[in-house]
């Protein structure tokens, strides 16, 4: 499913003027809510508009991957090109005026606002045929999932945020902070549960590729319950994914999860579609063109290399783990390979006889005791194209959640419930991927690598290790750390700057205080 946008969503705006006629003026060039949302097809178009927000600059188009990656220990700065708001997030010095924090907050609420509009107006349509009613119910279920996804992220990163359970069409109905983080998680959980009851396991037509499924909703249910520490409920939801008629499975080739040619594959559970039409720099995904995203340009070797892998991440890989060469470019690698495996070298000759990256950002990552110019390969267009510097035409779809995530979450659930043996089985299933084929947990090589699995505490460390290397650079690590920290499951704190009582949550943006009369200074999260 690709983006189709109509500007049909009402926004609540404060206007300061003394002319009543001006305040009552209706824009003749804009479709009003009283004229729209009358048919099932219009509700369908509005639902597509929710997905479009995920392509925008505030969400997956740019800031979503930055907010998660700069808050994890997977990353370090690639050099002086890293902009100040992102460098602040990486260093743990951000404030309530930080641009990245503000943009992601706004992006989440755009998703919520659009989803609530679909849910509210769909309820007004009556007298439908059985087939049309079924379609309408599915659109509402999609909206509920997407709303639940947004509130899951907001609760995890900001805690008790303003909770809009219905469509906001009047400033008198603006909301203050929710009672607690759990209150927000619970609402996200309700949204996901209601979505799971209606969404299909899969879609028949190519036009519906990218729409969320029952598997995505049950994955969200599992993730929320794990944040809440309810591993039994999480296990129940996640087993519905492994048992789905959608037939989820691991792709034999790990790197197929990050290419344009293998989009919407059997491992993909929730995927955001992009096209190689250029990047529009649009905050909310409202443009009808420019449907690329900036990940490759921001991270890849011939690009800006604004974030590069941390020393800690590189040290986490076991010897001979093939995922490392599918995740990173190393000096001497060949990129933009043709069918014969030939392509230009990703190096230039150095005066000392060694080879180094020919890129502006000059920071290095220490790997195996040597500083090296290692760069991100996942979602880099360089696997098939020489970008030649700036290239914003990236059409590789973003796989938000993969089946491997579900398997490793189940491993964690089983272990936390005291079932060590099935937890190890799930871990080994991920390592058995054809292109990975790493030694099993519970064998001498993995014991020697520092990951024995004879106790619950040891299996917990193994799960955390496996999740870090399997999902490196996929915006999973930040939420994992937040969840493990909240549930007291970290053997040691991975974030160097972390201070209890401050960095558990992000600051509520100043823009929210400026526009929300229900918030006061005392509502700010601790430490800001």
Buried (B, 14 or more C-beta within 10 A) or exposed (E): BBBEBBEBBBEEEEEEEEEEEEEEEEEEEEEEBEEBBEEBEBBBBBBBBBBBBBBBBBBBBBBBBBBBBBBBBBBBBBBEBBEEBBBBBBEBEBEBEBBBBBBBBBBBBBBBBBBBBBBBBBEEBEEBEEEBBEBBBBBBBBBBBBBBBBBBBBBBBBBBBBBBBEBBBEEEEBBBBBEEBBBBBBBBBBBBBBBBEBBBBBBEEEEEBBBBBBBBBBBBBBBBBBBBBBBEBBBBBBBBBBEBEBEBEBBEBBBBBBBBEBBBBBBBBBBBBBBBBBBBEBBBBBBEEBBBBBBBBBBBBBBBBBBBBBBBBBEBBBEEBBBBEBBBBBBEBBBBBEEEEEBEEBBEEEEEEEBBBBBBBEBBBBBEEEEBBBBBBBBBBBBBBBBEEEBBBBBBBBBBBBBBBBBBBBBBBBBBBEBBEBBBBBBBBBBEBEBBEBBBBBEEBBBEBEBBBEEBEBBBBBBBBBBBBBBBBBBBBBBBBBBBBBBEBBEEBBBEEBEEEBBBBBBBBBBBBEBBEEBEEEBBBEEB
